[in-house]
Amino acid sequence: EKIEAAHALGKLGDASTIDDLFRASEQSRARERCEIAASLEIPDKTYRPGFYANRIAADEFTLRMAIAQALARIGGMRAVEKLFAMLADESGAMASSAQAALKEEIATALGTADDTCEPFLCTQLKHPCTQVCEYAAHCLSRYADPRAFDALLDVAGDEREHFSVRAAALVTLAEIGDAAVLPRLGVLMP
């Protein structure tokens, strides 16, 4: 029922449901943690302990991905922000699969985002979550704007940044392919 409700809200496309969908995602993550912890404490187990954890994680993963699809379908800048927040918060048994799916939904939502998206993506380059930084760098390949260049160059040249984030910034700069960044790239490369 929850999954069908999420799909229905996405089909309606009402932006006023974005916050409710995001809260449902947060509740799903909390419920997943609590139910897995409770399943590990049950003394009488018909199945191996990991079965319960995997089943709970899979069910909640399916719900969160339905929520992500709904957000992407609604689209717009607020949906992009919530999807990035979901990407940052995703952890647990299904984290890598969830993050990959969330990235696809972010790409869909970016198609409907307004001109405030580029500055938002630039701020995400400094997010504490490496996955968010990497994907924000990737998403900036849509924009051939000096502000994006500056943000990407700053990340690429920051030796304190995680290697994968720096690499993502450099790859994005190469994808944009603007000769204007070449002089600044020379400073980064000894």
KASUL-V151162 format. One record per helix or strand. SS is the DSSP state (2 for helix, 1 for strand). FROM is the first residue (numbers start at 0). LEN is the number of residues. If there is no record, write none. Layout:
BEGIN
ss & from & len
SS & FROM & LEN
SS & FROM & LEN
END
This chain:
BEGIN
ss & from & len
2 & 1 & 11
2 & 14 & 27
2 & 48 & 26
2 & 76 & 13
2 & 94 & 16
2 & 116 & 8
2 & 129 & 13
2 & 145 & 12
2 & 162 & 14
2 & 178 & 10
END
